[in-house]
């Protein structure tokens, strides 16, 4: 393992030298940490971004710049028209993107899945990553799921990641034909049990410039964050807990 990685965390390296890996990459804080980590572990990284109809495209512009600066093998941006299905404040302009103050007074019996959940988005994106990985003869997919700070998304839980990995090995030629149980698809979610502060600390130890990343649900065209959506609030709290200055540029007085 690269010496710049913190010794308190253990991550899965490639099974063969310079093995290819597909990394789901949005240009945000978490996925930039994942992509940098995969490269430092020794994978040849293929970054996959998805323009699924989100209200702003500044995170994808950030993804282009970061992927180029990290020297990935290839960066693909796939366009999907998910807004035609509706159901999410991230894609439907008639729906309000909530702030952290909007989600209050939930009873213990209510499922706290926010309106920013995009129906089956991560399953769709992981399926695209799986298709690309199989075409590359890659058996490794990296995904920035986080269950510690996650805001009720069902597809950010460890049991979901395990289930998708099982499906990947049942639904593909590569998975079915493999006679070696150690030579099958792995869905890596290395930050899934880490707090936002721990993720930031990991990234800083790897030399990440987080000012280049965009996490905001409603960033402006320049990539400046609103500072009031839930994603911004989690990011702010993470930098505060990590004890480092927040390098994010904000376009609202928040």
N, C-alpha and C positions, 0 to 999 in steps of 0.2 A: 504493500500500500504506500502511496505517495506520502512522504514525511510531513507535508503541509496539512494533512488531514488530522483532526483532533483524535487523540487516542481513546477518548471516552465513548466513541461510536465505532461500530464495526459494520462495514458495508461489503456487499458481494462483488468481487472482482470478476473479470472475464475468465471463462473456463479454458480458453485458448488465447495465446498472445494476439493482441490487436483485434479481438473479436468485434464484429459490427454490432451496434445497438441502435434501436430506434428510440428517440426521446420525444415525448409529447412536449411541445415547447410553445408557450403563449407569449413569452416576453416579460412575464411577471416575476416577482421576487422568488416564489417557490420553484418555478420551472427553470429559472436561470441557475438557481442553486443546484438543481438536479442535473442539468446539462453540464455544468462545470464539474460536478462530482463525477459523473460518468466518464468524462474525459480524463480526469486525474486518476481514476481507477484503472485506466488503460484501454478503454473501449474506443473504437472508431465510431464516432457519433453521426447519426443521420437525424436531423431535427425535423419534426413534423408539426406545423402550425395549421390551425383550422380557422378560416373565416366563416363562422357559422351564422352570420347575420347580426352580430353584436352591434350595439348602437354606435360604437366608435371603433376606429381602426388604428388608433395610435399605439396600442399594445403590439399590433402586428408590425408596425413600422419599427418599434423597439426590438421586436424579435429578429427582424432582418439585420439590424445593425449589430446586435449581440451575437447572433449566429456567425456573422461574418468575422467579427473580432475574435471569436473563439476558434475559428478555423475548422468548422464542422466539415465532414465529408460532402454533405449535401443538405440543403434546406428546402423543403417543399411546403408550399402554402396551398391548402385545398379549400375550395369555396363550396359551401353548402347553404341551401336556402331554408334554414330551419324556421325563420320568422313566419313562413306560410302556415306552419302548424300552430303558432302562437304558444301561449301558456307560460311566458316568462317575461319579467320586467327587463331582462337584458336584451331582448329582441323585439319586444312589442312597445312601440312608442306611446301607446295609450296607457301603459301601466307605469306607475311611479316607482322609481328605484328607492327602496327604503333606506333610512339611516338607522344607526344602532338604537336610536330612541323609539323607532316605530314598532320594534318587536318587544313589547312589554305585556305584562298581565296574561301571559300564556298559562293555562292550567296545566297541571302535571300530566293530564291525560291527552293533551293536544300534541300532535306530531309537529315539531317546530321546523318544518321544511319551508324555507322562505320563498318569496315570489321571484327571487333571482335564480332559483333552480330552473335550469333548462331541461325539459323532459328528455331523459336518456342521453344527454349530451356526452358524458364521459364514456358510456358504453359505445356510442357511435365513434368517438375519437379513438378509443382503444382498439376497436375493430379495424379502423383504417390503419392504425399502427401495426396491428397484427398482420394485415394483408401485405403491407410494405416490408415488414420484417421477414415474412416467409419468402417473398420474392428476392430478398437480399441474402437468403440463407442465414439469417440472423435468428437467434433464439432468445434474445434479450430485449425487453421493452421497459423503458423507464417512465414513470408516471408520478407527478407531484402531488398525490393525494395526501391530505393531512387530517387526521381524526381528532387531534387535540384542540386546535383552534377552529375546526370546521363548524359551519353555521347550519347544521341540520341536513347537509346533503347526503343522501343515502349511498351515493357512489364514491364516497371518500372514506369508507370504513374498511378495516382489515378484512372482514369476512367477504366484502364485495371483491376486493383484490384477489383473495384466494379463490373465490368462485370463478372469476374471469380467467384466472390462470388454468384452472381445471378445464373450463370450456375451451380455451385456446388449444389445449393438447388433445381434446376430443374432436375438434372441428376442423383441423388442418391436416394436410398430407404429411407435413413434417412431424407433427405430433403423433399421428397414428402409426407412421412407419418407423418411428424410433424404437429400437429394441433396448436401448439403454435408458433407464429412468433418470439418470443424471444428465442426459443429453436431450432435454425437452425444454419447451418454452418456460421462461421465467418472467413474471411481471414484477419489476422492482419498484417498490414504493418506500425508498429509504428514509423519508422524512415523516412517515405516517404517524409516528408516535412522538414526534418532537414538537416542542412549543415553538411559536414564531420567533421568540428570542433565541432559542437554540439554533434554529435554521439560519438566522442572521449571523450568529456567532460562527457557525460552520462556514457560511459564505465568505465572511470577512477573513477568516483564516486561509481561505483559498484565493483571496485577492479580488473578490467580486466588487465591482463598483455599482452599488445598488441604485445610484442616481440615474442610471441608464434604464432601469426597469420600470414597467408600468403595471400597477395592480388595480387601479381605480376602476370602478364600474361605469364612471361617467367622466373620464378624462377628456380634456379639450384636444383639439387637433395637434397642439404642440406636445402632448403627452403629460401636461400638468394635471395633477390630481385634484379632486374636489375637496378631499379632507373630511367629508362627513358621511360617506357611504360606509357600510359595514366593512368592506374590504380595506378601505383607508383606515378605519378605526383599529382593525386588527394589526395592520402594518405599523401604525403609530405606536400602539401599545408594545409591539415587539421590539422596536428600536429603544423605547423607554426602558423596557425590562432588561434589554441587553446592555444598557448603560452607554449607548453610543448615539451620536447626533443623527437625527433623521435627515437624510439627504434629499428627500422627496420635495419637488417643487409643487406648490398648490396654487390653484387659480381662484379659489374662494377664500374668504376670510374665516378659516376654520383651524 
